[in-house]
Amino acid sequence: MHKDEISKAKPQEISPGELRILKFLVASSDVERPIPENSISIENMSIREISSSISWLAAKGLILLEKDEKIFYELTEEGKRFLDEGLPEEQVYDLLEKEGQATISGIISTFGEKYARIAMAQLAKLNIKPVKGVLSLQGIAGIEDIFARRKRFLKSVEEGNGIPDPQLLEHFRKREDVLSERKKTFRSVLLTEDGKLIAERTELRDTIAEITPEVLRTGIWKNSEFRKYDITSPVEKIYAASLHPITFLIEKVRRIFLDIGFTEMDGHYIEYSGWNMDALYIPQDHPARDMQDTFYLNSKESIDFEHPEVLDIFRKTHEKGTKGYAGWGYKWDSGKAKQMLLRTHTTVSTIRYLYEHQESPQAVFSVEKVFRHESVDWKHLAELHQIEGAYYGKDASLSSLKWLMKEFYARLGFTDLKFVPSYYPYTEPSMDVVVRINGKEMELGGSGVFRPEVTRPLGLKEPVVAWGLGLERLAMIYYGLDDIRKIYQSDIDWLRNFVIKS
């Protein structure tokens, strides 16, 4: 080979490890076919060193990389429970076979509300539906085979045998929390002509690539060759530490409120129903208090009820109202007010803060987690952040609330807003905030003027406007996501490269 040809074939210096990879590929039985990276094994080189050397060789054009992304499925804890104990629909079906029929209330009592509802939803798809609150077999045949196929599918996933039935895969993907999805990228390596020439014409020699204390102490540097460094060689991209997209957005929201003069407040994850519900004039039989909407604590432990004197205020307001307002007119139960729960909104922090700081004006905000007993889907989470804000003062009105909303969203870059009349038990008038982007509308939260039944009994003499907006809904728009769950996925590429709007 002519000297110029060698020069062309060797445009950059390569490390001993990279040369070992090239020589391994040359020595392979079929050099014309891509070789899976995981099949490359070289003495005294770790898997990490091999992978790093392959990436460098690809950057230098000495090998070609082929990438194949595969999706793997695993059973969640719920899926394993379905496999071990039986599918919920299978368990209820077995009960029907044994008893002939069962009431819905009896099924819920036996299996628990969550599993009972899963079971009844799945049985309804198999044409086993309740009639007047009673579920019966109704002469349906062949159901056992369907259950058996579903369990064989779950068993195959558990054993890592792949996906035997794409139709059942789609079935379980639509069911909440049965399968977890994991993506893995496999790389294959193909030697280029330049790489082949270098491997054949370059002698493998041990060189010193890094001056270490050991190199200096032993003196081996005196009789060794040092590796040459090419300052034009591409370098590995280093990603500095950065904020998570949600944390970044929280900080941006905090800065907006602080810049317009608001004071930040905080609260507790665990609240009493009295502060979370009763203080906001939500009646004790309101659907929002049901267990399907709220996480209650099943604990005998208790925490101190902050400002216990307000319990009598809540009782009088709910039973008899306040001046000019009749109240709900029912017998208020202090026991329900002392039920502990995971807060369903951060408005609980607002009303307690204003009770403790009654001098006006007050402008307060928070960005904190709340908890809802939601079915998780593309736009709902059970654990989410709420942007909470309130203004208390004699000039607080629906007009000032609209101005605050417009100012807040304008500073985030959103100017096309719409306010839609709505209903909330503790504000009147109330409105939802809707933002239009790319021709589509999305509701981001609720707002309104606190009802007198909320403010007057607590000694607040001026109007209060308040709002609660979903941070994750905002993030979907802000980062261009079509699924709210993607915000919390461990997609390292997205986390490194998410776009920050100016």
Secondary structure as UniProt FT lines:
FT   HELIX           3..9
FT   HELIX           16..27
FT   TURN            31..32
FT   STRAND          35..36
FT   HELIX           37..39
FT   TURN            43..44
FT   HELIX           47..59
FT   TURN            60..61
FT   STRAND          63..75
FT   HELIX           77..85
FT   HELIX           88..99
FT   STRAND          101..103
FT   HELIX           104..111
FT   HELIX           113..125
FT   TURN            126..127
FT   TURN            132..133
FT   STRAND          134..136
FT   TURN            138..139
FT   HELIX           143..158
FT   TURN            159..160
FT   HELIX           166..174
FT   TURN            176..177
FT   STRAND          179..191
FT   HELIX           193..201
FT   HELIX           213..218
FT   HELIX           220..223
FT   TURN            231..232
FT   HELIX           245..259
FT   TURN            260..261
FT   STRAND          263..264
FT   STRAND          270..272
FT   HELIX           273..276
FT   HELIX           278..280
FT   TURN            284..285
FT   HELIX           287..289
FT   TURN            291..293
FT   TURN            308..309
FT   HELIX           310..320
FT   TURN            323..324
FT   HELIX           334..337
FT   STRAND          340..342
FT   HELIX           347..356
FT   STRAND          362..371
FT   TURN            378..379
FT   STRAND          383..392
FT   TURN            394..395
FT   HELIX           398..412
FT   STRAND          417..424
FT   TURN            425..426
FT   STRAND          427..437
FT   TURN            438..439
FT   STRAND          440..450
FT   HELIX           452..455
FT   HELIX           456..458
FT   STRAND          464..470
FT   HELIX           471..478
FT   TURN            479..480
FT   HELIX           484..488
FT   HELIX           492..497
//
